[in-house]
Amino acid sequence: MDATIRLDDVTKLYDGGGRAALDGVRLEVAAGESVAVMGPSGSGKSTLLNLVAGLDRPTRGTVTVAGQRIDRLSETGVARFRRQQVGMIFQFFNLLDDMTVVDNVLLPAQLAGMPRAQARARADELLAALRIAHHAGAYPARLSGGERQRVAIARGLVNRPALLLADEPTGALDTAAGEQIGDVLLDLNRAGQTLLLVTHNPDLAARYAARTVQLVDGRIASDLVNGVRR
């Protein structure tokens, strides 16, 4: 399979010195893979996610996503790339409370310049698939946590991204809602969606990702597929 993500000797240092947040990381994620990134606080998980999303740049090394060297794009270029190729799901949903469910989902499509009718058809398709079409006209505050995360997933998928990034997607949910969201992510991956999941939850990683990458002190300590070292 072609690599959707390729990090080549990536190091990230922040102002103030000290230990590198990422230190010489090499990582490839193939198209259609589901990969969970785990590790203790301060291990580099969030830094890795930010680099892959184009929200930050490496101090050294290269970051390639969907065939594009994003570490050398301009700010405008990387923002355009992210809108078109990367969907993001956050722990606390990051929905706009003054916009309806459907308008939250439509926003990335509008920013990417998708025609309104096409964007609305895509949003309706996703809301139906995620079983929240009946909430299209509601505001996020009236939804449960699990329902809001489904809206966030629809928003992340509206532009048909090559890559879906999920940052602790069940962290703010109760157990039942968390399992439902995990099942949604599993179904998406089975349908071919490439998924990079950051989590502290080993049960979530084991259940919803065939591959687990463990970070310790900014380095990859292990890379397992179905429990077997790659």
FIKOLZA-1660 file (N, C-alpha, C; in steps of 0.1 Angstrom, whole numbers, plus 5000, padded with zeros to 4 digits):
% residues 230
   i   px   py   pz ch aa at
   1 5008 4988 5000  A  M  N
   1 5000 5000 5000  A  M CA
   1 5009 5013 5000  A  M  C
   2 5004 5023 4994  A  D  N
   2 5010 5036 4995  A  D CA
   2 5009 5042 5009  A  D  C
   3 5020 5050 5013  A  A  N
   3 5020 5056 5026  A  A CA
   3 5011 5068 5026  A  A  C
   4 5001 5069 5035  A  T  N
   4 4994 5081 5037  A  T CA
   4 5002 5091 5046  A  T  C
   5 5009 5086 5055  A  I  N
   5 5018 5094 5064  A  I CA
   5 5032 5088 5063  A  I  C
   6 5042 5097 5062  A  R  N
   6 5056 5093 5063  A  R CA
   6 5064 5104 5070  A  R  C
   7 5069 5100 5082  A  L  N
   7 5078 5109 5089  A  L CA
   7 5092 5103 5088  A  L  C
   8 5101 5111 5083  A  D  N
   8 5115 5107 5081  A  D CA
   8 5124 5115 5090  A  D  C
   9 5129 5108 5100  A  D  N
   9 5139 5114 5109  A  D CA
   9 5135 5127 5115  A  D  C
  10 5122 5127 5120  A  V  N
  10 5116 5139 5125  A  V CA
  10 5120 5142 5140  A  V  C
  11 5125 5154 5142  A  T  N
  11 5128 5159 5155  A  T CA
  11 5121 5173 5157  A  T  C
  12 5116 5175 5169  A  K  N
  12 5109 5187 5172  A  K CA
  12 5114 5193 5185  A  K  C
  13 5120 5204 5185  A  L  N
  13 5125 5211 5196  A  L CA
  13 5117 5224 5198  A  L  C
  14 5114 5227 5210  A  Y  N
  14 5106 5239 5213  A  Y CA
  14 5116 5250 5220  A  Y  C
  15 5112 5262 5218  A  D  N
  15 5120 5273 5224  A  D CA
  15 5121 5270 5239  A  D  C
  16 5133 5273 5244  A  G  N
  16 5136 5271 5258  A  G CA
  16 5145 5259 5261  A  G  C
  17 5148 5252 5250  A  G  N
  17 5157 5241 5251  A  G CA
  17 5151 5229 5258  A  G  C
  18 5159 5221 5264  A  G  N
  18 5155 5209 5271  A  G CA
  18 5154 5197 5261  A  G  C
  19 5148 5186 5266  A  R  N
  19 5146 5174 5258  A  R CA
  19 5137 5177 5246  A  R  C
  20 5140 5170 5235  A  A  N
  20 5132 5171 5223  A  A CA
  20 5118 5165 5225  A  A  C
  21 5108 5172 5220  A  A  N
  21 5095 5166 5221  A  A CA
  21 5093 5154 5212  A  A  C
  22 5100 5154 5200  A  L  N
  22 5101 5142 5192  A  L CA
  22 5116 5141 5188  A  L  C
  23 5121 5129 5188  A  D  N
  23 5136 5128 5186  A  D CA
  23 5139 5117 5176  A  D  C
  24 5141 5121 5163  A  G  N
  24 5145 5112 5153  A  G CA
  24 5134 5102 5149  A  G  C
  25 5122 5106 5149  A  V  N
  25 5111 5096 5146  A  V CA
  25 5109 5093 5132  A  V  C
  26 5109 5080 5129  A  R  N
  26 5106 5075 5115  A  R CA
  26 5093 5067 5116  A  R  C
  27 5083 5070 5108  A  L  N
  27 5070 5064 5109  A  L CA
  27 5063 5064 5095  A  L  C
  28 5058 5053 5091  A  E  N
  28 5049 5052 5079  A  E CA
  28 5036 5046 5083  A  E  C
  29 5025 5052 5078  A  V  N
  29 5012 5047 5079  A  V CA
  29 5006 5045 5065  A  V  C
  30 5003 5033 5062  A  A  N
  30 4998 5030 5049  A  A CA
  30 4983 5034 5047  A  A  C
  31 4980 5036 5035  A  A  N
  31 4966 5040 5032  A  A CA
  31 4957 5028 5037  A  A  C
  32 4946 5032 5044  A  G  N
  32 4937 5022 5049  A  G CA
  32 4940 5017 5063  A  G  C
  33 4952 5020 5068  A  E  N
  33 4956 5015 5081  A  E CA
  33 4948 5023 5092  A  E  C
  34 4947 5016 5104  A  S  N
  34 4942 5023 5116  A  S CA
  34 4953 5021 5126  A  S  C
  35 4959 5032 5131  A  V  N
  35 4971 5032 5140  A  V CA
  35 4967 5040 5152  A  V  C
  36 4970 5034 5164  A  A  N
  36 4968 5041 5177  A  A CA
  36 4982 5045 5182  A  A  C
  37 4983 5057 5186  A  V  N
  37 4996 5062 5191  A  V CA
  37 4994 5064 5206  A  V  C
  38 5002 5057 5214  A  M  N
  38 5000 5057 5229  A  M CA
  38 5013 5062 5235  A  M  C
  39 5012 5065 5248  A  G  N
  39 5024 5069 5256  A  G CA
  39 5020 5078 5267  A  G  C
  40 5029 5079 5277  A  P  N
  40 5025 5087 5289  A  P CA
  40 5025 5102 5285  A  P  C
  41 5020 5110 5294  A  S  N
  41 5020 5125 5292  A  S CA
  41 5034 5129 5290  A  S  C
  42 5036 5138 5280  A  G  N
  42 5049 5143 5277  A  G CA
  42 5058 5134 5268  A  G  C
  43 5051 5123 5262  A  S  N
  43 5059 5114 5254  A  S CA
  43 5060 5119 5240  A  S  C
  44 5052 5128 5236  A  G  N
  44 5053 5134 5222  A  G CA
  44 5041 5131 5213  A  G  C
  45 5030 5125 5219  A  K  N
  45 5018 5121 5211  A  K CA
  45 5012 5134 5205  A  K  C
  46 5010 5144 5213  A  S  N
  46 5003 5156 5207  A  S CA
  46 5012 5163 5197  A  S  C
  47 5025 5163 5199  A  T  N
  47 5034 5169 5190  A  T CA
  47 5034 5162 5176  A  T  C
  48 5034 5148 5177  A  L  N
  48 5033 5140 5165  A  L CA
  48 5020 5144 5157  A  L  C
  49 5009 5144 5164  A  L  N
  49 4996 5147 5158  A  L CA
  49 4996 5161 5152  A  L  C
  50 5002 5171 5158  A  N  N
  50 5002 5184 5153  A  N CA
  50 5011 5185 5141  A  N  C
  51 5022 5177 5140  A  L  N
  51 5030 5178 5129  A  L CA
  51 5023 5171 5117  A  L  C
  52 5017 5160 5119  A  V  N
  52 5009 5153 5108  A  V CA
  52 4998 5162 5103  A  V  C
  53 4992 5170 5112  A  A  N
  53 4981 5178 5108  A  A CA
  53 4985 5191 5101  A  A  C
  54 4998 5194 5102  A  G  N
  54 5004 5206 5096  A  G CA
  54 5001 5218 5105  A  G  C
  55 4998 5215 5118  A  L  N
  55 4996 5226 5128  A  L CA
  55 5010 5231 5134  A  L  C
  56 5020 5223 5132  A  D  N
  56 5033 5226 5136  A  D CA
  56 5043 5221 5126  A  D  C
  57 5056 5226 5127  A  R  N
  57 5066 5221 5117  A  R CA
  57 5078 5215 5125  A  R  C
  58 5084 5205 5119  A  P  N
  58 5095 5199 5125  A  P CA
  58 5108 5208 5126  A  P  C
  59 5116 5206 5136  A  T  N
  59 5129 5213 5136  A  T CA
  59 5138 5207 5126  A  T  C
  60 5137 5194 5125  A  R  N
  60 5145 5186 5115  A  R CA
  60 5137 5175 5109  A  R  C
  61 5140 5170 5097  A  G  N
  61 5133 5159 5091  A  G CA
  61 5121 5164 5082  A  G  C
  62 5114 5154 5077  A  T  N
  62 5104 5157 5067  A  T CA
  62 5091 5150 5071  A  T  C
  63 5080 5157 5068  A  V  N
  63 5066 5152 5070  A  V CA
  63 5059 5152 5057  A  V  C
  64 5055 5140 5053  A  T  N
  64 5047 5138 5041  A  T CA
  64 5034 5132 5044  A  T  C
  65 5023 5138 5039  A  V  N
  65 5009 5133 5041  A  V CA
  65 5002 5133 5028  A  V  C
  66 4996 5122 5025  A  A  N
  66 4989 5120 5012  A  A CA
  66 4998 5125 5000  A  A  C
  67 5011 5122 5000  A  G  N
  67 5019 5125 4989  A  G CA
  67 5025 5139 4989  A  G  C
  68 5022 5147 4999  A  Q  N
  68 5026 5161 4999  A  Q CA
  68 5035 5164 5011  A  Q  C
  69 5047 5170 5007  A  R  N
  69 5056 5174 5018  A  R CA
  69 5050 5186 5025  A  R  C
  70 5043 5184 5036  A  I  N
  70 5036 5195 5042  A  I CA
  70 5046 5204 5050  A  I  C
  71 5057 5199 5054  A  D  N
  71 5066 5207 5062  A  D CA
  71 5072 5219 5055  A  D  C
  72 5072 5219 5042  A  R  N
  72 5077 5230 5034  A  R CA
  72 5067 5238 5027  A  R  C
  73 5054 5236 5030  A  L  N
  73 5043 5244 5025  A  L CA
  73 5043 5258 5033  A  L  C
  74 5038 5268 5026  A  S  N
  74 5035 5281 5032  A  S CA
  74 5023 5279 5042  A  S  C
  75 5021 5289 5051  A  E  N
  75 5010 5288 5060  A  E CA
  75 4997 5287 5052  A  E  C
  76 4995 5295 5042  A  T  N
  76 4983 5294 5034  A  T CA
  76 4982 5280 5027  A  T  C
  77 4993 5275 5022  A  G  N
  77 4993 5262 5015  A  G CA
  77 4990 5251 5024  A  G  C
  78 4995 5251 5037  A  V  N
  78 4992 5240 5046  A  V CA
  78 4978 5241 5051  A  V  C
  79 4973 5253 5052  A  A  N
  79 4959 5254 5057  A  A CA
  79 4949 5249 5046  A  A  C
  80 4953 5252 5033  A  R  N
  80 4945 5246 5022  A  R CA
  80 4946 5231 5021  A  R  C
  81 4958 5226 5023  A  F  N
  81 4960 5212 5023  A  F CA
  81 4952 5205 5034  A  F  C
  82 4952 5211 5046  A  R  N
  82 4945 5205 5057  A  R CA
  82 4930 5204 5055  A  R  C
  83 4925 5215 5049  A  R  N
  83 4910 5215 5047  A  R CA
  83 4907 5204 5037  A  R  C
  84 4915 5201 5027  A  Q  N
  84 4912 5191 5017  A  Q CA
  84 4915 5177 5020  A  Q  C
  85 4926 5175 5028  A  Q  N
  85 4931 5161 5030  A  Q CA
  85 4931 5156 5044  A  Q  C
  86 4928 5164 5054  A  V  N
  86 4929 5159 5068  A  V CA
  86 4916 5163 5075  A  V  C
  87 4910 5153 5081  A  G  N
  87 4898 5155 5090  A  G CA
  87 4903 5153 5104  A  G  C
  88 4897 5161 5114  A  M  N
  88 4902 5161 5128  A  M CA
  88 4890 5159 5137  A  M  C
  89 4892 5151 5147  A  I  N
  89 4882 5149 5158  A  I CA
  89 4889 5151 5171  A  I  C
  90 4883 5159 5180  A  F  N
  90 4890 5163 5192  A  F CA
  90 4882 5157 5204  A  F  C
  91 4889 5157 5215  A  Q  N
  91 4883 5151 5228  A  Q CA
  91 4870 5159 5231  A  Q  C
  92 4871 5173 5230  A  F  N
  92 4860 5181 5235  A  F CA
  92 4852 5187 5223  A  F  C
  93 4851 5180 5212  A  F  N
  93 4842 5182 5201  A  F CA
  93 4846 5194 5192  A  F  C
  94 4848 5206 5199  A  N  N
  94 4851 5218 5192  A  N CA
  94 4841 5222 5182  A  N  C
  95 4828 5220 5185  A  L  N
  95 4817 5225 5177  A  L CA
  95 4814 5239 5180  A  L  C
  96 4808 5246 5171  A  L  N
  96 4804 5260 5173  A  L CA
  96 4790 5260 5178  A  L  C
  97 4788 5265 5190  A  D  N
  97 4775 5264 5197  A  D CA
  97 4764 5273 5191  A  D  C
  98 4768 5283 5183  A  D  N
  98 4758 5292 5178  A  D CA
  98 4754 5288 5163  A  D  C
  99 4759 5276 5159  A  M  N
  99 4755 5271 5146  A  M CA
  99 4748 5257 5148  A  M  C
 100 4739 5254 5139  A  T  N
 100 4732 5242 5140  A  T CA
 100 4741 5230 5137  A  T  C
 101 4737 5218 5139  A  V  N
 101 4744 5206 5136  A  V CA
 101 4749 5206 5121  A  V  C
 102 4739 5208 5112  A  V  N
 102 4742 5207 5098  A  V CA
 102 4752 5218 5094  A  V  C
 103 4751 5230 5100  A  D  N
 103 4760 5241 5096  A  D CA
 103 4774 5238 5102  A  D  C
 104 4775 5232 5113  A  N  N
 104 4788 5228 5118  A  N CA
 104 4795 5218 5108  A  N  C
 105 4787 5209 5103  A  V  N
 105 4792 5199 5094  A  V CA
 105 4796 5206 5080  A  V  C
 106 4788 5215 5076  A  L  N
 106 4790 5222 5063  A  L CA
 106 4802 5231 5063  A  L  C
 107 4806 5236 5075  A  L  N
 107 4816 5247 5075  A  L CA
 107 4829 5243 5068  A  L  C
 108 4835 5231 5071  A  P  N
 108 4848 5228 5064  A  P CA
 108 4846 5227 5048  A  P  C
 109 4834 5223 5044  A  A  N
 109 4832 5222 5030  A  A CA
 109 4831 5236 5024  A  A  C
 110 4825 5245 5031  A  Q  N
 110 4823 5258 5026  A  Q CA
 110 4837 5265 5025  A  Q  C
 111 4846 5263 5035  A  L  N
 111 4859 5268 5035  A  L CA
 111 4867 5263 5024  A  L  C
 112 4865 5250 5020  A  A  N
 112 4872 5244 5009  A  A CA
 112 4867 5247 4996  A  A  C
 113 4855 5255 4995  A  G  N
 113 4850 5259 4982  A  G CA
 113 4841 5249 4976  A  G  C
 114 4836 5239 4983  A  M  N
 114 4827 5229 4977  A  M CA
 114 4813 5236 4974  A  M  C
 115 4808 5234 4962  A  P  N
 115 4794 5240 4959  A  P CA
 115 4784 5236 4970  A  P  C
 116 4776 5246 4973  A  R  N
 116 4766 5244 4984  A  R CA
 116 4757 5232 4983  A  R  C
 117 4752 5229 4971  A  A  N
 117 4743 5218 4970  A  A CA
 117 4751 5205 4972  A  A  C
 118 4763 5204 4967  A  Q  N
 118 4771 5192 4968  A  Q CA
 118 4775 5190 4983  A  Q  C
 119 4778 5201 4990  A  A  N
 119 4782 5201 5004  A  A CA
 119 4770 5196 5012  A  A  C
 120 4758 5201 5009  A  R  N
 120 4746 5198 5017  A  R CA
 120 4743 5183 5015  A  R  C
 121 4744 5178 5003  A  A  N
 121 4741 5164 5000  A  A CA
 121 4751 5155 5008  A  A  C
 122 4764 5159 5008  A  R  N
 122 4774 5152 5016  A  R CA
 122 4771 5152 5031  A  R  C
 123 4767 5164 5036  A  A  N
 123 4764 5165 5050  A  A CA
 123 4752 5156 5054  A  A  C
 124 4742 5157 5046  A  D  N
 124 4730 5148 5048  A  D CA
 124 4734 5134 5048  A  D  C
 125 4742 5130 5039  A  E  N
 125 4746 5116 5038  A  E CA
 125 4754 5111 5051  A  E  C
 126 4762 5120 5055  A  L  N
 126 4770 5116 5067  A  L CA
 126 4761 5116 5080  A  L  C
 127 4753 5126 5081  A  L  N
 127 4744 5126 5093  A  L CA
 127 4735 5114 5093  A  L  C
 128 4730 5110 5082  A  A  N
 128 4722 5098 5081  A  A CA
 128 4730 5085 5085  A  A  C
 129 4742 5084 5079  A  A  N
 129 4750 5073 5082  A  A CA
 129 4754 5072 5097  A  A  C
 130 4756 5083 5103  A  L  N
 130 4759 5084 5117  A  L CA
 130 4747 5084 5127  A  L  C
 131 4735 5083 5121  A  R  N
 131 4723 5082 5128  A  R CA
 131 4720 5094 5136  A  R  C
 132 4723 5106 5131  A  I  N
 132 4719 5118 5138  A  I CA
 132 4712 5128 5128  A  I  C
 133 4707 5123 5117  A  A  N
 133 4700 5132 5108  A  A CA
 133 4688 5139 5114  A  A  C
 134 4682 5133 5124  A  H  N
 134 4671 5140 5131  A  H CA
 134 4675 5152 5139  A  H  C
 135 4688 5153 5141  A  H  N
 135 4693 5165 5149  A  H CA
 135 4699 5176 5140  A  H  C
 136 4697 5175 5127  A  A  N
 136 4704 5184 5117  A  A CA
 136 4701 5199 5121  A  A  C
 137 4689 5202 5125  A  G  N
 137 4685 5216 5128  A  G CA
 137 4687 5220 5142  A  G  C
 138 4692 5210 5151  A  A  N
 138 4694 5213 5165  A  A CA
 138 4708 5220 5167  A  A  C
 139 4709 5226 5179  A  Y  N
 139 4722 5232 5183  A  Y CA
 139 4730 5222 5192  A  Y  C
 140 4743 5223 5192  A  P  N
 140 4751 5213 5199  A  P CA
 140 4748 5212 5214  A  P  C
 141 4744 5223 5220  A  A  N
 141 4742 5222 5234  A  A CA
 141 4730 5213 5238  A  A  C
 142 4722 5210 5229  A  R  N
 142 4710 5202 5231  A  R CA
 142 4713 5187 5229  A  R  C
 143 4725 5184 5225  A  L  N
 143 4729 5170 5222  A  L CA
 143 4737 5164 5233  A  L  C
 144 4736 5151 5234  A  S  N
 144 4745 5143 5243  A  S CA
 144 4760 5144 5239  A  S  C
 145 4769 5140 5247  A  G  N
 145 4783 5140 5243  A  G CA
 145 4785 5131 5232  A  G  C
 146 4779 5119 5232  A  G  N
 146 4781 5109 5221  A  G CA
 146 4776 5115 5208  A  G  C
 147 4764 5122 5208  A  E  N
 147 4758 5128 5196  A  E CA
 147 4767 5139 5191  A  E  C
 148 4773 5147 5200  A  R  N
 148 4782 5158 5196  A  R CA
 148 4794 5152 5189  A  R  C
 149 4799 5141 5194  A  Q  N
 149 4811 5135 5188  A  Q CA
 149 4808 5130 5174  A  Q  C
 150 4796 5125 5172  A  R  N
 150 4792 5120 5159  A  R CA
 150 4791 5132 5149  A  R  C
 151 4786 5143 5154  A  V  N
 151 4786 5156 5146  A  V CA
 151 4801 5159 5142  A  V  C
 152 4810 5158 5152  A  A  N
 152 4824 5162 5149  A  A CA
 152 4830 5152 5139  A  A  C
 153 4826 5139 5140  A  I  N
 153 4831 5130 5130  A  I CA
 153 4826 5133 5116  A  I  C
 154 4813 5137 5115  A  A  N
 154 4807 5141 5102  A  A CA
 154 4814 5153 5097  A  A  C
 155 4817 5162 5105  A  R  N
 155 4824 5175 5101  A  R CA
 155 4838 5171 5096  A  R  C
 156 4845 5161 5103  A  G  N
 156 4858 5157 5099  A  G CA
 156 4859 5150 5085  A  G  C
 157 4847 5144 5082  A  L  N
 157 4847 5136 5070  A  L CA
 157 4841 5143 5058  A  L  C
 158 4835 5155 5060  A  V  N
 158 4827 5161 5049  A  V CA
 158 4835 5163 5036  A  V  C
 159 4848 5166 5037  A  N  N
 159 4856 5168 5025  A  N CA
 159 4863 5156 5020  A  N  C
 160 4859 5144 5025  A  R  N
 160 4864 5131 5021  A  R CA
 160 4880 5131 5022  A  R  C
 161 4885 5134 5034  A  P  N
 161 4899 5135 5036  A  P CA
 161 4906 5122 5034  A  P  C
 162 4919 5123 5030  A  A  N
 162 4927 5111 5029  A  A CA
 162 4930 5105 5043  A  A  C
 163 4930 5114 5053  A  L  N
 163 4934 5110 5067  A  L CA
 163 4925 5115 5077  A  L  C
 164 4921 5107 5086  A  L  N
 164 4913 5112 5098  A  L CA
 164 4921 5111 5110  A  L  C
 165 4923 5122 5117  A  L  N
 165 4931 5122 5130  A  L CA
 165 4921 5123 5141  A  L  C
 166 4923 5115 5151  A  A  N
 166 4914 5115 5163  A  A CA
 166 4922 5116 5176  A  A  C
 167 4920 5127 5183  A  D  N
 167 4928 5130 5195  A  D CA
 167 4919 5127 5207  A  D  C
 168 4921 5116 5214  A  E  N
 168 4914 5112 5226  A  E CA
 168 4899 5113 5223  A  E  C
 169 4894 5106 5212  A  P  N
 169 4880 5109 5208  A  P CA
 169 4869 5104 5217  A  P  C
 170 4873 5095 5227  A  T  N
 170 4863 5091 5237  A  T CA
 170 4866 5096 5251  A  T  C
 171 4876 5105 5252  A  G  N
 171 4880 5109 5265  A  G CA
 171 4870 5117 5273  A  G  C
 172 4860 5124 5266  A  A  N
 172 4850 5132 5274  A  A CA
 172 4837 5124 5274  A  A  C
 173 4837 5112 5271  A  L  N
 173 4824 5104 5270  A  L CA
 173 4823 5093 5281  A  L  C
 174 4811 5090 5284  A  D  N
 174 4809 5078 5293  A  D CA
 174 4812 5065 5286  A  D  C
 175 4813 5054 5293  A  T  N
 175 4817 5042 5287  A  T CA
 175 4809 5038 5275  A  T  C
 176 4796 5038 5277  A  A  N
 176 4787 5034 5266  A  A CA
 176 4788 5042 5253  A  A  C
 177 4788 5056 5255  A  A  N
 177 4790 5065 5244  A  A CA
 177 4804 5063 5237  A  A  C
 178 4814 5061 5246  A  G  N
 178 4827 5059 5241  A  G CA
 178 4828 5046 5232  A  G  C
 179 4822 5036 5236  A  E  N
 179 4822 5023 5228  A  E CA
 179 4815 5025 5215  A  E  C
 180 4804 5033 5215  A  Q  N
 180 4797 5036 5203  A  Q CA
 180 4805 5044 5193  A  Q  C
 181 4813 5054 5198  A  I  N
 181 4821 5062 5189  A  I CA
 181 4833 5053 5184  A  I  C
 182 4838 5044 5193  A  G  N
 182 4849 5035 5189  A  G CA
 182 4844 5026 5177  A  G  C
 183 4831 5022 5178  A  D  N
 183 4826 5013 5168  A  D CA
 183 4824 5021 5155  A  D  C
 184 4821 5034 5156  A  V  N
 184 4820 5042 5144  A  V CA
 184 4833 5043 5137  A  V  C
 185 4844 5046 5145  A  L  N
 185 4857 5047 5139  A  L CA
 185 4862 5033 5133  A  L  C
 186 4858 5022 5139  A  L  N
 186 4861 5009 5134  A  L CA
 186 4855 5007 5121  A  L  C
 187 4842 5011 5120  A  D  N
 187 4835 5009 5107  A  D CA
 187 4840 5018 5096  A  D  C
 188 4845 5030 5100  A  L  N
 188 4851 5039 5090  A  L CA
 188 4864 5033 5084  A  L  C
 189 4872 5027 5093  A  N  N
 189 4884 5021 5089  A  N CA
 189 4882 5009 5080  A  N  C
 190 4872 5001 5084  A  R  N
 190 4868 4989 5076  A  R CA
 190 4864 4993 5062  A  R  C
 191 4858 5005 5061  A  A  N
 191 4854 5010 5048  A  A CA
 191 4865 5017 5040  A  A  C
 192 4878 5017 5046  A  G  N
 192 4889 5022 5039  A  G CA
 192 4895 5035 5044  A  G  C
 193 4889 5041 5054  A  Q  N
 193 4894 5054 5059  A  Q CA
 193 4907 5052 5067  A  Q  C
 194 4918 5059 5063  A  T  N
 194 4930 5059 5071  A  T CA
 194 4928 5067 5084  A  T  C
 195 4932 5061 5095  A  L  N
 195 4929 5066 5108  A  L CA
 195 4941 5066 5117  A  L  C
 196 4945 5078 5123  A  L  N
 196 4955 5079 5133  A  L CA
 196 4949 5084 5145  A  L  C
 197 4949 5075 5156  A  L  N
 197 4942 5077 5168  A  L CA
 197 4952 5079 5179  A  L  C
 198 4951 5090 5187  A  V  N
 198 4959 5093 5199  A  V CA
 198 4951 5090 5211  A  V  C
 199 4955 5081 5220  A  T  N
 199 4947 5078 5231  A  T CA
 199 4956 5074 5243  A  T  C
 200 4951 5076 5255  A  H  N
 200 4957 5070 5267  A  H CA
 200 4951 5057 5271  A  H  C
 201 4941 5053 5264  A  N  N
 201 4933 5041 5267  A  N CA
 201 4937 5029 5260  A  N  C
 202 4944 5019 5267  A  P  N
 202 4949 5008 5260  A  P CA
 202 4938 4999 5254  A  P  C
 203 4926 4999 5261  A  D  N
 203 4915 4990 5256  A  D CA
 203 4910 4996 5243  A  D  C
 204 4909 5009 5242  A  L  N
 204 4905 5016 5230  A  L CA
 204 4914 5012 5219  A  L  C
 205 4927 5014 5221  A  A  N
 205 4937 5011 5211  A  A CA
 205 4937 4996 5206  A  A  C
 206 4935 4987 5216  A  A  N
 206 4935 4973 5212  A  A CA
 206 4923 4969 5204  A  A  C
 207 4912 4976 5208  A  R  N
 207 4899 4972 5201  A  R CA
 207 4897 4978 5188  A  R  C
 208 4902 4990 5186  A  Y  N
 208 4899 4998 5174  A  Y CA
 208 4910 5000 5164  A  Y  C
 209 4922 4996 5168  A  A  N
 209 4934 4998 5159  A  A CA
 209 4942 4985 5158  A  A  C
 210 4945 4980 5146  A  A  N
 210 4953 4968 5145  A  A CA
 210 4968 4970 5148  A  A  C
 211 4972 4983 5148  A  R  N
 211 4986 4986 5150  A  R CA
 211 4987 4997 5161  A  R  C
 212 4996 4995 5170  A  T  N
 212 4998 5004 5181  A  T CA
 212 5013 5008 5182  A  T  C
 213 5015 5021 5182  A  V  N
 213 5028 5027 5183  A  V CA
 213 5029 5034 5196  A  V  C
 214 5040 5030 5204  A  Q  N
 214 5042 5035 5217  A  Q CA
 214 5053 5045 5217  A  Q  C
 215 5050 5057 5222  A  L  N
 215 5060 5067 5223  A  L CA
 215 5065 5069 5237  A  L  C
 216 5078 5070 5239  A  V  N
 216 5084 5073 5252  A  V CA
 216 5095 5083 5250  A  V  C
 217 5094 5094 5257  A  D  N
 217 5104 5104 5256  A  D CA
 217 5107 5109 5242  A  D  C
 218 5097 5110 5234  A  G  N
 218 5099 5115 5220  A  G CA
 218 5104 5105 5210  A  G  C
 219 5105 5092 5214  A  R  N
 219 5110 5082 5205  A  R CA
 219 5100 5070 5205  A  R  C
 220 5100 5063 5193  A  I  N
 220 5091 5052 5192  A  I CA
 220 5098 5040 5200  A  I  C
 221 5091 5036 5211  A  A  N
 221 5096 5025 5219  A  A CA
 221 5091 5011 5214  A  A  C
 222 5080 5011 5207  A  S  N
 222 5075 4998 5201  A  S CA
 222 5065 5002 5190  A  S  C
 223 5064 4992 5181  A  D  N
 223 5054 4994 5170  A  D CA
 223 5049 4980 5167  A  D  C
 224 5037 4977 5172  A  L  N
 224 5031 4964 5171  A  L CA
 224 5019 4963 5162  A  L  C
 225 5018 4952 5155  A  V  N
 225 5006 4949 5147  A  V CA
 225 5000 4936 5152  A  V  C
 226 4987 4938 5157  A  N  N
 226 4981 4927 5164  A  N CA
 226 4990 4920 5175  A  N  C
 227 4997 4929 5182  A  G  N
 227 5005 4924 5193  A  G CA
 227 5019 4919 5189  A  G  C
 228 5022 4919 5177  A  V  N
 228 5035 4914 5172  A  V CA
 228 5043 4925 5167  A  V  C
 229 5056 4926 5171  A  R  N
 229 5065 4937 5167  A  R CA
 229 5067 4936 5152  A  R  C
 230 5066 4948 5146  A  R  N
 230 5068 4949 5131  A  R CA
 230 5083 4947 5127  A  R  C
% end
